[in-house]
């Protein structure tokens, strides 16, 4: 793990902004990403930190691997963005066949549009940022007959977790043997077994998995991952597991939860609060 991981985490936590969401570099996502099997741990030394009086005031890093750049600064230090972008192009871009490519992730309220346009970046994709305000209450749906709901405090079967997430993210019917990847995900300093909700089928299979992360200081919860095994879809399991996870996070002070951009989230009550924008540039 990045040697400055905790320092960066605290910086993101102390400078969380509910308007532009730190460029969507949420503290909870930052921690989750560092335990993801797709995350490139070997190159985190390329992350850039900007300091003043030994305190971090800015960070530039990738989301999962080279070729990506997210920038976050302390309020009042926005003038660092041009320097940070130059750094990102040098240290975080992906090089292939003599060309460099970099995709910069920002939010619609972060104020990077002019800078990125001037530097030759073009929008290549956008995603909706959604939250579920807890003041709306929580949908109460009954579990289908024969199903039960547990947390990882009750039971933590790594093989079942792996099978559920493998199938739930449509990787195919036969999971590989990367059980260590599931152990890695549970190694995060603030991973909370109680907040993770699993729905078991009548045969003992894990049918649905809803991970939940909390930021008590900023009073939000972050959903990741959420997956349902294909044969158990269209039964309301994801909604039930997600609502249970949000209710549990409320006990830790959360007032809203970040969700995804699929139609499912809007149907169950998540609201659009902004956009995440991907800007791409390729140069020789």
N, C-alpha and C positions, 0 to 999 in steps of 0.2 A: 504494500500500500504506500502511496505517496507519503514521504516523511513529514511533509507539511499538511497532511490531510486534516488534522484536527484544527489547525490554525485557519485553513481555508474554510472549513465547515463553520467555525465560529464567526468568521468574517461574513459569510453569506447569511448566517442566522441573524447577526447583529445589524445587518444592512438590508434585510428583506424589505421589499417595497411592493405593496399590494396594488400599485398602479401599473408598473411595468414588469413586476415579478422577476427582477434581477436578470432580464433577458431570458427568463424561464430556467435559469440555473438555480432551481429551488434547493435549499439545503438538504431536504429529504431525498430529492432525486439525485443529488451529487453523491450522497452516501449509498443509495441503492445502486447507482451505476458502477461504483467501485467494487461491488460484490457480484456484478453480473458476469456470466461466463463469456460474454461477447466483448467485454471491456478489455482494452489493450493495456495491461498493467506494466508492460515493459518500457513504455515510452512516456510515462507520466513526468519524467524529468524534463520534458519539453514544455510543460506548463509554465506560464509566465506569471510572476508575482510582482506587483508594484507596492513599495512600502514608503511610509513616512514615519520617521521616529520609531522604527522597528514595528510599526503597525501596518497590516495589509490594507491598502486602499483600492486595489484593483487586481483582478485575476483574468487570465485568458487561458482557456483549456479546451480540449475536445470533449464531445459527449461520450463516445465509445471508442473512437479510433482516429488516426491521422486523416486529414482531409476535412475535418470539422473544426469550427471555432466558435466558442461562446465567450462573451466578454461581460464582466460585471464590475461596477465601480461603486465606491462609497459616494453618497450624494455630495456634490460640490467638486467632484474630480472627473467630470465628464470630458474635460479637455485632454484626458489621457487616451481617449478612444483612438485618435489617429496613430499614436505611437503603438498602442496595443494591436491595432490592425496590421501595422507593418511587421510587428513581432510575429503575429499569427501567420502571416504569409511566409515568413522565413522558417519558423519552427514547427508549425502545425499543418502545413499544406502537404498534400500527397503528391509524390513525384512518380511519374510513369512515362516511359518512352520520351524522356527529355522535356515533358510538360509538367507544370504544377497545377493542381486544382485545390480550391478551398471553398467550402460552403460555410457561410457565417449565419448562425442562428440569432435572431433578434425578436423582439416583440414590437407590435405596432405603436407602442407608446414609449419606446426606448430612445427614440430620436436619432437613429443611425442611418435613416434613409438617404439623406444628402451625402454623408460621408461615403457610404457604400456605392452610391451611384457615381460619385466623382472618381472613385477608385476603379470603376469598370465592372462592378458587380451587377447581376441581373437577378430578379426574383425567379426562382425555379419551383417554389412550392409554398403553400401556406397551410397552417393547421389552426383549428379553433381551440382556444383555451376555455375550458369549462370548469365550473365549480357547482357544488350542491350546498346551498345555505341551509344550515341546520334549523333555522327558524321555520322552515317549511314543514318540519316534522318528517317522520320516516314511514314509508309504506309498510304495511303489515300484511305479508302474504304467508299462507300456510305452506309448510313443507309437504311435498307429495308423499303419499303413503309409502312407508318402507325406507324413507330417507332420514338421516339425522345430521345435526349440525354440531361441530366441535371446533375448538381452537387448537393450535399446536401445543399449548400447555397441556391439553388433555391427551393428545397423541401426536407423535411426530415421526411418521413413517416415511423416510426419505425416498424409498423406492416408489411408494404410492404418490408422493408429491411429484417426483420426476415424471412418472407415467402420466399424471393428470396434466402437467404443464406441457409436456411433449405433445400429447394428443390435442390438448386444448388450444395450442398455437399452431395446429395443423401441420405438424412435422411428419405425420404418418402414424400408422397403427402400432409400429414396433419401436419403442424407445431405445436409444443407445444406452451405454452403461456409465454415463457421466454423473454418477451419484455425488462425486466430489464437488461438482458444480453447485449442487443444492446445499452442501455443507458450507461452501464458500459464501453463498447468499445469506446464510444465517450467522455469518461471522461478523457482520456489521456491528459497530459499537452500540447502536441504538435499535437493532433488530428486536422486535417485541413479539414473542410467540403468542401472547394473549390477544394481540390485535389481529393476528392472521386467522381467517375463518375458512373452514373446510366443510363441505357438504359431502357426506358419505352415502353411497347407494346401498341398497338392501344387501348386496353381495360383498360389501366391505370396500369396494373401489372408491377412491376419491373422485367424485364426479365434478366438483367445482372448487376452485381455489381463489381466495381473495386476500392478497397481501395488503397490509396497511401500515403506513409510517406516520409518526406524529411529530409536530414541532410545537411543543407546549409554549415556547416563548412567543411565537407568532400566531398561535391559536388556529392552526389549520392541520388537516390530515392529507396524506398523499397516497393514492391508491396505486399499487403496483406489486405484483402483477394480478390480473384478473383473467381467468380462463375456465372454460367449461368443456369437458370431453364431448365430442360431437354427438355421441349417441344419447347424451343427457340434455341436449339443448332444447329450447322451446318449452321448458318446464318451469321457468321463473327462477331457476337456481341462482343465476348470477345476481339478479335483483335482490333475492333474499340474503345472499352472502354479503353483498355490498352494503345493504342497509344495516346488517348486523355489525359489520366492521365500522361503519360510521357511528353507530350508536355507542360502540365501545370506545371509539376515539373521543367522543364527547366527554367521557369521564376524565380524559387527560386535558381538557380545556379547549378542544377543537371546536370552532364555530362554523367551519365549512370544509369541504373536501374537494381536492382537484380530481377531475375525471379525464376521460378521453374524448375523442372527437367523433366517434362512431354514432350513428343515429340512435343507438340504444340509450346513450346517456341523456339525450334530449327527451326521449320518451318517458324516462323515469324521473325527470325533474331537474336535471342539471341545466345550468344557465350559461350562455356565452358571455364571457367577460373580456375577450380580447382575441388577438391573433398572434400566432407564432409564424414568423416569416423566414424562409430560407433563401439566402442570397448566394449565388454561385459565380465564381470567376475561374477561368483557365488561362494560363499564360505560358509562353515558351521559355 
